[in-house]
């Protein structure tokens, strides 16, 4: 039951923006529909490999986190982001981790068995009972298809959402790197026609 609840919250958060535009529900400040490349231009960019599709808030995922792109010369990254980049650089630019994406009030059941943990916490749960009903009703109405031409355009492969989050890193090795609560932005590709939210990138300002 907890895993189903965790998955539902995760799905609601990622599909929220799409439903907002269809149903008129206000968009919370922690989630925007702008193209990620415009609002995070110049940020340090980390890649999640493989992508995580429809993450469960109660689970962990064995992935590799690597440096996708350095910050642009005209963007001064935070000391926290610089330290994360330096940590990854010491690991040849990539590190195998257990990645967890937590939801408020939902405990993690599976912490994985790798020595390094990347824990991402949503800045806001963005969910409610009414919104959950909207998800179900909208999917039934759409029949897995876009409602109109504008919605169809939003479902292209390059359509991304950005979600404010905080990153905590825990390394269990004797001289391990540990840092908590670093503000980041998650780059997530949303394909509502397949009911998929694909977590791909972590942008660090």
PyMOL commands that set and color helices and strands:
alter all, ss='L'
color gray80, all
select helices_A, chain A and resi 2-23+36-39+79-90+129-142+149-154+192-194
alter helices_A, ss='H'
color red, helices_A
select strands_A, chain A and resi 31-32+44-53+60-69+94-102+116-122+160-171+178-191+196-204
alter strands_A, ss='S'
color yellow, strands_A
deselect
rebuild
show_as cartoon
